[in-house]
Amino acid sequence: MPGHGWRLVFPSSRHVSRGAGDATPVWFQPDSPTTHRPSRRRAKLLAEGLVDAATHLIRLLNEETALLDGRRDRLVLGGLGQGCAMGLWTMLCWGERLGAFVGACAWLPFCDNVARLADQGVFYLGGSSGSGEDDGDGDGDDDDDDRFDRAGFVCNEMPVVGFPPDDNCRAALASTPVCLSHGGDDVAVDAALGRAARDCLLQVGFTVAWREYRGAALDDDGGGGGGWLATREQVDDLAVFLLRIADLS
């Protein structure tokens, strides 16, 4: 963002899926977003793809950070559709605070696993009681402590797909601002998947800005499309979010 000293990173996939005479960039296989739990074979294939792509993205993020003299808090990662899914997963695994994350047509691979681990983190790392009730000491810090503990627990379980735990990720997961938007009528990536990703991130401890739009089901010719930005308003709202984050810094 000119004049703000930030870098926006919208990476492209290194791999291409070929079928029906088409060549489509893909981050991982299987690439079809779904609310159903994948079979063991598909889950293994998905995890391997996530590890490979996230390794590439983390290397890229480190290179971009070097261009900012180490200012990771001025680095914005974003993605669309499967790119958003990959970006979210990379953010969870990187273990460093980002300036922000922006995404559209979102979904989160292994969303139910991450949510379950976040839930367990309330009990394992959130103090002696998992009830969420005030312990009566009056310091008002319990909610913040629980948020960081949940985030740390989720990140420490990331070796389930091949990533080592990182102590720094606790603060990163709880402090990186996130903006997700989705077409409520999107026929390529159901809005329910975006809502599930949003709810999962909230459960981990993120602050998430969320908005749905109408018009994602139409392509330029008025036919069925989806999996893309729905309206000009959606683009404008993303810009407003980024400028607000930059001004706050």
Long-range contacts (C-beta under 8 A, 24 or more apart in sequence): 1-242, 1-243, 1-246, 4-74, 4-246, 4-249, 5-68, 5-71, 5-74, 6-68, 6-74, 6-75, 6-76, 6-99, 6-242, 6-246, 7-64, 7-67, 7-68, 7-74, 7-75, 7-76, 8-76, 8-78, 8-242, 9-60, 9-61, 9-64, 9-75, 9-76, 9-77, 9-78, 10-78, 10-79, 10-83, 11-57, 11-60, 11-79, 11-83, 11-87, 13-53, 13-82, 13-83, 13-86, 14-53, 14-56, 26-82, 27-53, 27-82, 27-83, 27-85, 27-86, 28-52, 28-53, 28-82, 28-86, 28-109, 31-82, 33-82, 33-85, 33-107, 33-189, 33-190, 33-193, 34-193, 35-190, 35-192, 35-193, 35-196, 37-112, 43-110, 46-109, 46-110, 47-110, 47-160, 47-161, 47-162, 50-86, 50-89, 50-109, 50-161, 51-161, 51-162, 51-163, 53-86, 53-90, 54-86, 54-89, 54-90, 54-93, 54-94, 54-163, 57-86, 57-87, 57-90, 58-90, 58-93, 58-94, 61-90, 61-94, 61-96, 65-96, 72-96, 72-97, 72-98, 72-99, 73-97, 73-98, 73-99, 73-249, 74-99, 74-249, 75-99, 76-100, 76-101, 76-102, 76-242, 76-245, 77-101, 77-102, 78-102, 78-103, 79-103, 80-104, 80-105, 80-227, 80-228, 80-229, 81-105, 81-188, 81-189, 81-227, 81-228, 84-180, 85-109, 85-197, 88-197, 88-201, 91-176, 92-154, 92-155, 92-158, 92-169, 92-173, 92-204, 93-155, 93-158, 93-161, 93-163, 93-169, 94-169, 94-172, 95-155, 95-166, 95-167, 95-168, 95-169, 95-172, 96-168, 96-169, 96-172, 97-171, 97-172, 97-175, 97-176, 98-172, 98-176, 99-176, 99-177, 99-245, 99-246, 99-249, 100-176, 100-177, 100-178, 100-179, 100-241, 100-242, 100-245, 101-176, 101-177, 101-178, 101-179, 102-178, 102-179, 102-180, 102-238, 102-241, 102-242, 103-178, 103-179, 103-180, 103-181, 104-180, 104-181, 104-182, 104-228, 104-229, 104-234, 104-238, 105-182, 105-183, 105-186, 105-188, 105-189, 105-194, 105-216, 105-226, 105-227, 105-228, 106-180, 106-182, 106-189, 106-193, 106-194, 106-197, 106-198, 107-189, 107-193, 107-194, 107-196, 107-197, 108-193, 108-196, 108-197, 108-200, 108-201, 110-160, 110-161, 111-196, 111-197, 111-200, 113-160, 114-154, 114-200, 114-204, 115-199, 115-200, 115-203, 117-153, 117-154, 117-157, 118-150, 118-151, 118-153, 118-154, 118-200, 118-203, 118-204, 118-205, 119-203, 120-153, 121-149, 121-150, 121-151, 121-152, 121-153, 121-154, 122-146, 122-149, 122-150, 124-153, 125-149, 125-150, 125-152, 125-153, 126-150, 147-174, 147-205, 148-174, 148-205, 150-203, 150-204, 150-205, 151-204, 151-205, 154-204, 173-204, 173-205, 173-206, 174-204, 174-205, 174-206, 176-206, 177-206, 177-207, 177-209, 177-241, 177-245, 178-206, 178-207, 178-208, 178-209, 179-208, 179-209, 179-210, 179-238, 179-241, 179-242, 180-208, 180-209, 180-210, 181-210, 181-211, 181-212, 181-213, 181-230, 181-234, 181-237, 181-238, 182-210, 182-211, 182-212, 182-213, 182-216, 183-212, 183-213, 183-214, 183-215, 183-216, 183-217, 183-226, 183-228, 183-229, 183-230, 184-212, 184-213, 184-214, 184-216, 185-214, 185-215, 185-216, 185-217, 185-226, 185-230, 186-216, 186-217, 186-226, 186-227, 186-230, 187-216, 187-217, 187-224, 187-225, 187-226, 188-225, 188-226, 188-227, 188-228, 189-226, 189-227, 209-241, 211-237
